[in-house]
Amino acid sequence: MRRTLLHTLSGLVMAGMLAAPAFAQAPIKIGSVLSVTGPGSFLGDPEIKTFELYIEKINAEGGVLGRKLQLINYDDGTDANKANGFTKRLIEEDKVDIIIGGTTTGSTMAMVPLVEKAEIPFISLAGAVVIIEPVKKWVFKTPHTDRMAAEKVFEDMKKRGITKFGLLSENSGFGQSGKKETHAVAGKYGMQIVADEMYGPKDADVTTQLTKIKNTPGVQAIFVFGFGQGPAVVTKNYGQLGIAVPMYQSHGVASEQYIKLSGKAADGVRLPAAALLVANALPGSDAQKPVVVGYEKAYKDRFKQEVSTFGGHAYDGLMIAVGAFKRAGSTDKAKVRDAIEQTKGFVGTGGVVNMSPTDHLGLDLSAFRMLEIRNGDWTLAK
């Protein structure tokens, strides 16, 4: 009887050991600095949730290279100075193997000199083209760039017969880079900026700037470049002023939160965004459909919330990193960096990624979809 019981217990323990991943080696440390609070919180919140969801999933399936993934994240509160300090901690104290995020352009650019000096692979989750142009050896990113956003918007404006518009930019790193890139490519598309105004990310009212644009002779549209809560304030004020010309936003607002904060004024707003926001509207032949539908289901099941492209950027960054670790066969930083740069044909939520020594993003303009908000929801623009 006693021997039978011991055999049974032994069998149960052995079965448990076989069922759970055995991680004999030290974990692979994924460092991250995200804007979970502050003006960038509706970008950073889905990013941290995505990391937690998929790192847990990857570990349950055996980890990477037989090792557990360990997330070490700090919340910079959307403060670039804090991002710099936390990056030092990740490198010097936590001794992470890779860093994913920067949520914002400001935070990312505060982190770049540190990761370059330390020679540690860094995948940013921020939008500005300045992050990857000129190419920086150790720096990559997953979101489409502000230049791409401006070009996609101009393509749509041309189709609608719009050639003159008012630009309203946020005085953040992303907003100012977006302003610079908008000016740089406007002429290429035959566009004329007839009004050029600025607002702050914490401004509670932007009616003065919008009124100036509204009263500018010849203005046919408004293009807003910002992220977080600021563009929602702009959109509400736009509705309150009864401005008749169409509004365009950048991909910096590609979140359900923007629609909720903007209310009915968001209806009719157009913006370039990743396919993730219209996952179920994609044709079955679209290579991204299985990826974006799968991510949407996993995220909604876990958090009971709508997805945003920002969580998708985190998914893409994590999966690109995991693929690089596997191809490198180790966590050797130089080998992992090289493997990231060699990413080809990776189908993510943002598009199909093909990186190279001269392109540390790997997306082209076709990765953007032009969306229009209708009845409080995302639709493919017609």
Secondary structure by P-SEA (a helix, b strand, c coil): caaaaaaaaaaaaaaaaaabbbbccccbbbbbcccccccaaaaaaaaaaaaaaaaaaaaaacccccbbbbbbbbbccccaaaaaaaaaaaccccccccccccccaaaaaaaaaaaaaabbbbbbccccccccccccccbbbccccaaaaaaaaaaaaaaacccbbbbbbbccaaaaaaaaaaaaccccccccccbbbbbccccccaaaaaaaaaacccccbbbbbbccaaaaaaaaaaaaacccbbbbbccccccaaaaaaaccccccbbbbbccccccccccccccaaaaaaaaaaaaaaaccccccaaaaaaaaaaaaaaaaaaaacccaaaaaaaaaaacccccccccbbbbccccccccccccbbbbbbccccccccc
